[in-house]
Amino acid sequence: MNNFALLIASKLNIDKKQVAATLELLAEGGTVPFLARYRKEATGGLDEVQIINIKNLNNEFEELESRRVFILKTIEEQGKLTPELKAKIEGAAVISQLEDLYLPYKPKRKTRAMAAKEKGLEPLATLIFEQESNTIDAEAKAYINAELGVNTTDEAIAGALDIIAELISENETARVGLRNIFKNSAIITSTVRYGKKEEGEKFADYFEWSEPLMKCPSHRLLAMRRGENEGILGIDIAPEVDDAVHGLERLFLKNKNQCTTLVKKAIGDCYKRLLQPSMESEYRVLTKKIADDAAINVFADNVRELMLAAPLGQKRIMAIDPGFRTGCKVVVLDEQGKLLADSVIYPHTGTGGAVAAEQEVFKLAATHNIEAIAIGNGTAGRETETFVRGIKMLPETIMVIMVNESGASIYSASDVAREEFPDKDITVRGAVSIGRRLADPLAELVKIDPKSIGVGQYQHDVDQNLLKKKLDEVVESSVNNVGVELNTASKELLTYVAGLGPALANNIVKYRNEKGAFTTRKQLLDVPRMGEKAFEQCAGFLRIRNAKNPLDASAVHPESYATVEAMAKDANCTLEDLINEKSIRETIDIKKYITAKVGEFTLKDILKELEKPGRDPRKEFEIFEFDKTVNKITDLNVGMILPGIVTNVTKFGAFVDIGVHQDGLIHVSQLSDNFISDPSEVVKVGQKVMAEVTEVDVLRKRIALSMKGINKQDKTEKTERRTSPAAPKEKIHTTVAHNRPKPQPKKEETPANSMHDALAALKAKFGK
C-alpha cells in the first residue's frame, strides 16, 4: 500500500499522506462522494476527480503487481529465472516493459525459430549473429542433416536466420526503440476495400486517408475503426519501413561481411513478419484506449450537464407526447410527479380534432390547476407547441415548455416503467417521463441507461465496460451532489446514493411504504440490512423536508450534529435561530470546535451549509424561446441568426436544436472567433446560444451553423436584420442556460482537417 501510495503521489502530484489516507478509507469501504464531502481532513480536501484518479491508479498498480507475480512464478518454474532477470522484472514500472521481459519465456505456438532449433541450427544462428566469420557457407555444411530436414546449406542458413529474427523480435531494447519510432512516426492509413465503395459511401472521407497516428483525433480514429469493423475499410499502422529497419540495424549490425549481410536480411524479415505486426497490434490497442477515453469523457461531460440541468421544481404539470396521425398522449402529474389523469388528443387531424383537443386541454388544465405544460420535442413537437400556445382559453400564467424527450421511449418500454405503471401503455409512460423530466431531470434520467440519452460520440464503438463505469461515476456524483429527498425518491434514484445500491434502496422504499414517511435520519438504521457503515456513507446525502431536527433537511452529516448543537448552545440560541440568523453565525469562532476528528474543512462546510440548508446546487430555471417563424428546415435561409439549444457536444463540434426537428452542426472551427481545440471550452449540453445558418441541405437534412462573430457589436445590425421579430412573452419555451467561458488564446488551425471533420460529422450524424 505504501509503495503504491508513493507511486500514485508522484504520478498525480499529490502529497503521499493524502494518497495513503485516501487508499485506506477506500479500502475500508468508503465511497468517493463520501470521502470528497465528509472526510476532507483525512484526504486534505481532495475532490472527487482526484479521489477517482487515485482509485483507478491503485487498481492499475494492483493489476501490474499481480501480473508481475505471475510472470516471476512462470519463469521460475521453467528454471530460467536468473538474479539479473528477476531484478529487471521487479523493477519494471509499466506493463509494456514487463511483457517485453516475459516475451522470450512466454508459452507460444510452434514458430519457425522453434522448428529451426529442433533441427540443431541454434549454434549456426549464434555464429552468424556474432558477425565474425567470413566462411559461413563452409560452416553451414556441418549442419546439413537429411533426417532433421536440413538438405542444403541454404536451408541451414535460412533456419538460422529464423532463429535470429525471433531473437531480435524478443529483444527488450529493440522493442523499446521500435515502440518509440511508432510513437513518434507511425502513420495511420485507411483505404476502401475492393468492391465496397457504394456500400460504404458513408465512410467515403476515409477511402484514402492518412495522418500521423498520435495526432489522429479520437472521433476520426473511431470512425475508421467502425469502417474497418463493418468490412468497408482496411487500416494500416506503421512508420516508414526504412526508418524502422534502420533503427534495428543500428542496434544489431556490427561488421561488414557475409554474416552482416545475413543479419541484415534477418532484420528485414523480423520487422515485416514479427515486429511490425506486433507493434501495430500494440498501438491499435493503445490508440483505441486513448480514443475510447476521450469519447467516454465527452459522453460523461454531456450526461453530467443533462443530469444537473435546472429543474422546474414541484409544479402541477400537464405533459404531452406529440404525434400526428396517432394523436398526442396527454398526462397530468401532481407536484410529486404522481399520475392523476391521462387522455389522447388529435389536434393535427383537421378542424374537428383541433377543437376537441382544445377543449380537452382546457378541461384538464382547469380541473387540475395546471402550472406548466411540457411538450416533447420529437415528431410533431413544434406543431403541438404552436397548437397549445394558440389555445386562448388557457391562462397566460401557464408556462408552455419544450422538453428534450431523448430516452423517454427507452424508459416507457423498460421494466422500471412497467413496474410503476403495469396497466398503462408505453405512450402514457413516455408522456409521464417527459413531464417528470421537466420537474426534475436528475430524478427521471437515473431511470434510463445513460447510453440511451443520445449525447454520446461513437458510444457503441468504445469499451462498454469502461463506458458503464464512467457513466455510473457521473450519475453517482450528480445524485450525491444534489442530494436526495428521502421520503419521495424512487428506488432508482436512491440506488445511486453513496453507500446504498439496489438492495438497500429497495428496502428503504419498502420500509417507507409499510411504516410511513421518515421523520428522522436515524430511522434509516431500522431499515433491514442497513448497517452502521452504510448509514455513515449515505446519511449526509439524504434529506428529510420539514423534519423534527432541521439538520435532517441539510447536508450536515449526523456525525456533526453534536458540533452544531454546541455552536447553538454557546451562542445561546436554538438550531433554528442559528440557521436563520446570519448575525449569530458570524459570531462563531470555528477554531473553538476543532477536535482530533473535526477540522477546519468540516467546520467551514457546516457554516456554509447552515446559510442555505438543503439548497439545490443546480442552476435556476431560465427563459428561452425558439424563433416562432422557423418551424421546419424549409423555413431556413442562409444568413439567419437564430436562438438554439445545444443538444450534444463532441470533439469535432456541437449539435444545436434550432426548432426545426433537425439539429444543426457547429463545427469546432465555427464555435468561437478565437481558435479552440475542444468545443467544451465554449459550449455545454443544454446551453442556449445564438447561431448563424451558413448552409442548408434540405434533401439530406443537413444544417451547418456558426457562432463566429455573433456576440460582436459590429454584428448587432446584422442580427436584428436576419432574425424574425421577437415572440410574445406570455407562453414561453423554458430551458437551462449556462455561462460561456472566455475563449482561449488564438492558435493555428488546420483548414483541411476542419473541413474534413465538418463533412464527416454531418455524415455520421445524418447518414448518406
N, C-alpha and C positions, 0 to 999 in steps of 0.2 A: 504493500500500500504506500509506504513512504517513498519507495523508488518511483512508483507511478506518479505520486504527487509532485516529485521533483521534476520529472519529465514533462508532466502536464503544465506545471507552473512555468517552466521555461518556454514551452511552445505557445502558451496563451498569454505570456507576460503578466501573470497574476502571482501574487505572493504565495509561497509554498504553504504557509499556515492556513491561508484561506482555502486553498485547494484541499489540503488534508482534512480540514474540518468539514468541508462540503462532502467529500467522499465518505467520511464517517457517518454523516447524517443520512446520506443516500443509502448507505449500507444498512442503516437501522430502519429503513422503510420510509424515510422522508420523501415527500413529493416535491417536485420543482416549484409549483406555486407557493406551497407552504414555506419552503426554505427561503424563497425570494421575499416573502412578505413578513414572516414571523420569526426568522432566525438570522436576522441581519447582524446581530452581534457576533455570531459564530462565523458567518461567511464573510464578514467585513463589508456587508452591503452589496454583495454580488446580485446582479439582476438575473432574470430568467434565462436570457440568451447565454450569459456566461456560465450559469449552472448547467444548462443543457450541453454546452460545449465541453465542460469538464466531464460530465456523464458519458458523452459519446467518445471522447478521447480515452477515458478509462476503459470503456468497452473494447476499443481498438487495441489498446496495450494488453488487455487480458487475452484477446484473441491471438495477438502476436506471441505472447508468452506461452500460450497453450500450443501453438504451432512449433515453437522453439523446443519445448519439452518433447513433443512427438518426434521431431527430426533428430534430436540427440539420441533418443531411445532407439530409433530405427537404424541409425548409422552404427551405434554401439553394438546392436545385435548382429550387424554384418561383420563386426570385428575390425572396422576401419576408422574408428574414432580416435584420431591422434590428439595429443595435447594441443598442438597448434590449431587444428581444425575446430576442436572444442572451444578454444578461446575466441576464434573468429565467429562461430555460431552464437556464443553467449554475448558477443559484442555487437551483433547485427541490430541496427536500430530501426530498420524498415523491412517490410515483408519481402520486397524485391531482392534485397541483399540476402535475406535468409533463404529464399528459394534458389538464388544463384548458387549458394554454398551447398545446398541439398541436391541440386540437379544431377551431379555425377553419380550420386548414390540412390537416386530415386528409381524405384522399380518401373520398368517400361517395357513395351512390346519389343520383340526382337528387331534390332536395327541392322543396317548394312555393316556398321562397325562391329557389332557383336558377331555377325557371321564371319567377318574377316579375322577376328580374334580367334574364333573356333578353328580357323584354318592355319593358325600359328603365325599370323602375319604381324603381330604386335611388335616384335623386335625390329622388323624391317621398317615399320612405321616410325619407331623411335629413331632409327638410323637416319631416315630421310628428314625427320623433323629437326634433328641436330644440325643438318646442313653442312656437314664436314666432308662427306665423301664425294668424289668425282667419278667413282666407278660403280654407281648404283645399279646399273644393268647387270653387271657381273655379280654384285651382292645378291640381287634378286633371284638369280638362278638357284641359289641354295634353298629357296622357299617353294620351288616347284614340287608339287605332290599331287599326283593324279587321284589318289584315294581321298584326299581332302578337297578336291575340286579345283586345284590350282594347276593349270596346264601349261601356262606360259609366264614369262617374266612380266608381260604387260598385265596379266591378271593378278599377279602378285603385287605389283606396284599399285594397281587400281584399288585392291583391297586395303593396302597400307594407307592410301590417300583417304579412303572412307574412315579409317580409324583416326587420322589426323583431323579430318573435317569435324568429326564428333567431338574430339578433344578440344578443338578451338571453340566449338559452339557451347561447350560447358565451362569454358574458362571465365572466371568471375571478372577479371579485368577487361576481357574482350566484351562481355555483355554490358558492363557499366559504360564502357566507351561508346558502344553502339547505341545504347539507350540514350546517351546524351546527344548523339548525332540525330536520332529520331526526334528527340525533344526539340532540338534547335532547327532541324532542316526538313523534317518529314512533310510531304505534300499529300493531301487527300484528293483523290481524283475519282469522279463519278462519270460513268458513261451508260448510255442506254443499251440494254441487251437486244440482241438481234430479234427483229420482228415484234418489238414491244412498244414502238413509238406511238401508235394510235391508242393502244390500250392504256398506256401510261402518260397520256397527254398532260395530266395534272402535275407531273414531275418534269415537264419539258425544260424548266430552268436548270435542271441538273443533268440533262442529256450529255452535255460536255462542260464539265465544271471542275476546276481545280484551284486550290489555295493552300497556304501553309496550315498544317493540321492544328497547331496550337493556337492559331488565330481564328479558327473557324467558330463562329457563334453557335451557341447551343441549339437554336432553332434550326439553323441550316444543317447541322450535323444530324439532328433527329429527323429532319425531313429526308435527308439522303438515306439514313438507316431505314426509314419506313419504306422508301422506294426499293431498297435492296430486299427487305423482308417480303415485299409484295412481288418480287421477281422482275421488277422493271429495270432497276439499276444494278450495275456492277461497281463495286468500290474497291479501290486500291489505296494502301497507305504505305509510303516508303520515301526515303530521301533519294537523292541522285545516287545511282548504283556506284559510280566511281568514287564519290565521297565516302560511302560506307566501306567499300572494299579497300580503298587506300588507307583508311583508318585502321583496318585489321592488318594490312600488310606492314604498316609501321610498327605494329606490335610483334609480329612473328617472323618477318624476313630478316635474315642475319647476313648472309653472304651472297655471292653471285656465281652460282654453279648449277649443275643439273638438279641437285636436291632443292635448291632455292626455287627453281622453276616449277618443280613438282609441288612444293609447299604453296606457291602462289596459285597453282591450279586448284589445290585443296581448299584454299581460302575462298576462291570464287565459287566453288561448289558448296562450301559450308554456308556462305552468305545466301545464295539463291535457294538452297534446299532446306536449310535448318534455321539460320539466324533471322533472315528476313521474315519468314512466316511466323516465327516465334515472337519477334518484336512487334510485328503487325498485330498479332493477337493480343499482346500485352497492351499496346496503345489503343486498340479498339476498346478494350475493357476500361482503360484509364480515361480516355476521352468520353466514352459513354457515361461513365460515372460523373465526370465534370459536367457534361451536358445535362444529365439527369438532375444533379444537384441544383444547377441554375434554373431548370424548368420547374422543379419542385419548389424552389424558393419563391419563384414568381407566383406559382399557384397558391402557395401558403400565404403570401402577402395579400393576394386578391381575396382569398377566403377570410382572412383576418378583417379586411376592410368591410366585407359584407356582414360578418358576424357582429362587428362593432358599429354598424350603421345606426343612426339615431332612431329610436323608437317613437312612434306617435304617442304611446302610453295607453293607459286604461281608458278606452273610449268605447261607446256603443257603435259597432261598425257593421255596415252592410258591405258584403264582398260579392263581386260579380266576376265569374269566369266567362269571358266573352266567346261568342260563336255566331256564325251566320245562319246557315240552314238549320242546324240542330238547336239553335236558341242559346240564350245566356243563362247559366245557372246562377241563382241568387241565394245567398245565405245571410242570416242575421246573427251576429255574435254579441254577447253581453261584454261588460268591462273585463271579465276574466277570460274571455275567449270561448265561452260556452255557447254551443249551437242552440239558438232559440227557434229558428224557423228556416225553411228553405222553399224555393219556388223556381220556376222556369219562365223566362220572358222571351218574346220573339220580336225585338224592335227592328230587325233588318229584313223582315219578310213582307213588307207592304204597309200601307197606311193603317189597316185594321190592327195588325200586330203591334205597331208602334203605339197606337192609342191605348190598347190593352196593357202594354208594357209600362207606359207612363203611369197608368192608374195603379198597377201592382207595386211599382217602386214607391210611389207616393204613399200608398196604404201601409206598406211595410215600414217606411221611414217614420210615418206619423205614429203608428202603433207602438213602435219600439224606441221612440225618441232617438233616432239615429244621429250621430255626431259627425261621422265621416263615411264616405263611400270609397271602397278600394276596388280598382278595376285592373285586372290582369293585362299585361302589355303584349300578349300574344296576338294570334289571329283575331281580327275584328276589335282589337283593343281601342285604337283611336276612334273608330266609328262609334263604339259603345260609349266612350268618354264624351264625344260630341252629343250623342243622344241624351245622356244623363244631364249634361250641362244645360241642355235645352228644355228640361222639364221645369216650366215656370212655377209650378205649384210647390216645388221644393224650397225650403227656407234657404236664404243666402248664407246662413251660418254653417251649413253642411259643407265640409271640405270634400272635393272630388279629387281622388289621388290615384295616379297610375302606379302600379306595383310590378316590379320585375318578378315574373312568375317562373323563372328557370328552376326546375327541380320540383315544382308543385305536382306535376304528373307522376313523378317518381314516388313522392310521398303518398299520393292518392291510391297507388296500387301496392303500397308496402304493408307488411304485417302490422306495423305500428298503427297505420290508418284503419286497417280492418279491425284491429282490436278495439280502437276507440269508437269507430262508427260501423259496427257489424251490419246494421240494417240500412246503410246508405250506400249509394253507388259512387263510383270514382269521381264523377263530376261534382257531386256535393263535397266530397272530401277535398278535391282540388280547390274549390272556392273557399272552403274553410281555411286552407293553408294560405291562400292569398290574403285573406283578412287578417289572420294571425301574424303573418309576416309583416304587415303594416304596423300592427300594435307593438310587436317585439320581435325584430328579425332574429335575434340570437336564440330566443326560446323556441322558435319554429324551425330554424335552419339546422339545429342539432339533431332533428329527426330525419334528416336527409343525408345520405352518403355525400360528403363534400365533393367527391369526384363528379357528382351529378348536377352541381350548381352551375356549371358552364362557364367557369372563369379560368380554365387551365390553358396550358400550351403543350401540345403533344402529350396530354396526360395519360393516354393509353400506351404510349411508347416507352415511358420511363419505368424504372424499377418500382413495381407495385407495392412491395413491402416497405421500401423507403418512403414512398408517397403516403401510404397509410400512416406510417409512424409520424411523419412530419405534420400531416393534417390533424392527427389526433392531438399532437402537442399544441397546435394552433387553437383548436377548439377548446381544449382544456384550459389553455392560457386565457382565452377570451371569456369563457364562462366564469372562471375564478376572478378575473379582473373586474368583471361587472358585479358579481355576487348573485346569489340565488334566493328568491323568496321561498322559504321552506314550506309554507302552507299552500302554495299554488303551483309549484314547479312540477312538471311532468317527470316521470322516471327517466326519460331520455336526457333531460336537462340535468337531473341530479346525478346521473351516471358520470358526468364529466367533472363533478366537484371533487377536489383533491381528497384522496383517501377513501372514496366510496367505490364506484364501479357498479355494474349492472345488478348484482345480487343485493347489495345494501340499498341501492336506490329503490329497487322493487320492494324491499322490506319497509322502507320509510313510507312509501305511498300506501302500502297495505296497512301499516300501523295507523297512518293518518286517517284512512277510510274507516277503520274499525274504532279508533279511540277519539277521533275528532282532531281539530286543529292543535298544533303545538303551541304552548303558551310560554315555554322557556327552552333555551338551547339544551339545558341539562336533561330534558326529556328524551333527547336523542339516545342517551345511554340505555333507555328502556327498549329501544328497537332491537329485535333479535339480531344477534351476531355483530352488534355494534360494540367493539372493544374500545379500550382507552386510547390505543394508538390511532384507530380510525377516527374517533371523536376529536382527538388532538389535531389531526390533519384537516378535517372538514369544517369544524365548528365556526371558525372565523369567516368562512365564505358563505355561510347560510344566514339569512336574515329572517327575523320574525317581526313583521309590522305590527305596531300597537302592542308590543309585548309588555309584560309586567315590569321587566327590567329594560329601560331604554337602551342599554348597551347591546341587548339581543338584536336590535334592529341596525346595529352598526358593524363596522369591520374590526372593532376591538375584539381581540381574542379573549375567551373566558379566562384563560390563564392570567390575564392582565386586569381582570375586574377589580381585584383587591387593590391594585395600584391606583386605579381611577377613583375608587371609593375613598382611599386615603387622601387623594387630592381634594375631593369634595369635603371630607371631614376637616382637613386642615384649613380649607377656605370657609368653613362654617356655612356650607350650603348643601343643597340636595344635588343628586346627579342631574336632575332636570335643569337646575339653575346653572350647573357647570356647563351643560351643553348649550343652553340658550343664551348665556351671558358672556359675551366676548371679554368684557372688562374683568370678569373673575378669572378667566383662563389666562389673561395677560399677566396676572399676579403670580402665577405658578412658576416656581424655580425647579426645573426638571432635575437638576443635579441632586436635589434633596432625595429623589426617589430612585437613584441609581443603586442597583444591587449587583450581586455576582451574576444573576441571570437576566436582569433588565438593565439595558444600557441606553445611551442617548438615541440610537437608531429607533428603538421601540418607543421611547417616550415622545420623540418628535412625531412619530407616526400616530400615536394616540392623540396628541393635541390637534394634529391636522384632521384626524377623523372626527373629533368632537366638534369641529367647526361646522361640518355638514354631515352628520351621522347617516350612513347608509346611502350617501349620494350616488347617483348613477354617473360613472365616469364618461359615458358616451356623449357625443355632441348633441346640441339642441336640434330639434327638428327645424329645417329651414325650407323656405319657399322657392319653388321652381315652376316654370311653365314652358311647355313647348310652344313653338310658333304655331298659332291657330290656323294659319293659311296653308301650312305644309302638313299633309296627312299621308301622302304616298310618294313613292320615288319619282313618279312623273310630275310631281309638283316642284321638283328641284331644278334650279338653274345654276350653272357655274357662276360663282361670284357672290352667291347668297351667304350671309353670315348669320348662323342660327345657333340657338341655345341647344345644348345636349347634355347627356349624362354618360359618363364613362362606364361601360359595362364589362370591359376586360382589358387588362394591361399585360402585354407580352414584352419580350426583349426587343422586338422589332417595332413596336408601336402600341397604340391604344385604339380600341374599338369604341365607338360612341353612338349611342341611340339618339337620333335627332327627330324621332317620332314618325318614321315612315315605314315601320315594320322591317327595316333592313339597316343593320349597323354600318356606319362608315368607318374607314380606317384612317387614322392619323399616323403616318409613318414617323419613326423616331426623329428623322431629319426635319419633320414639319411641326414638331411639338413646341419648339422654342426658337427665338431669334438667335440664341447662343447655342453652340454645339453641346449636345448632351450624349452620353453613351448609354444611359439607362433611362427608359421612359418613366420609371417610378420616381425619378428625381423631380418630375414635373406634375404627374397626374396619379390619382389613386382611383380604384373602383368606387363608384358612387359619387364621384366628384362632378359638379356641374361646371360646364365650360362653354365658351363661345368658339365656334369653329367656322371656317370659310369652306364652302363647297368648291373644290378645284377640279373634280372630274365626276361625271355620272355616266354609267353604262347601264341603261335600263334593261337591255336584253339579258345581260349576265348578272344583273342586280349587284353592281359594284359601285360604291361611293367612296371617293377619295376626299379627305378633308385636310385642313391645315389650321394651325393656331398661330402661325408666324405673323407677327405684327398686329394681331388682333387688339392687344391692350395698349398699343402706342397711341399718343394723342393725334398723330397725323392720320390715324385711321378712323377718327370719330365720324367725319362726314361720310366716309365710305360705309361705315357700319349703319348709320342712320338711313342711307340711301338703299342699302341692299337687304335690310331686314324689313319685315312687314310691320304694320302698326302694332303697338302693344295690346295685348289681350285684356279683357275685363278682369278685374281683380276678385270678383265675388266668389267664383269657384275655381280654385287653382290647383294645379298639379304640385305636389309637395315631395321633396326628397332631401337627402343629406348633401351638404356641400362641404368641401374641405379646402382649407387654405393651401395655395400652391407655394412650394418652396421657391426661393430665389434661384434663377438659372445659374449654372456653373460657368466658369471662365471658358471662353471660346477655344476650341481645339480644332485641328484639321480633320475634316471628314472625307470619306471616300464616296464620291457621287455614284460611281458604278455599282458599288455594293449597296448603296442606299436605294437606287432604282431597282436593282435586282431583288432586294428584300421586300420592297413595296409590292412588286408584282407577285412574288412568291407568296406573300402574306395574303393578298387578295384571293389567289387561287386556293390556298389552304383553307381560308375562311368560307369562301363561297362556291368552291368547286369549279368545274370547267366553265 
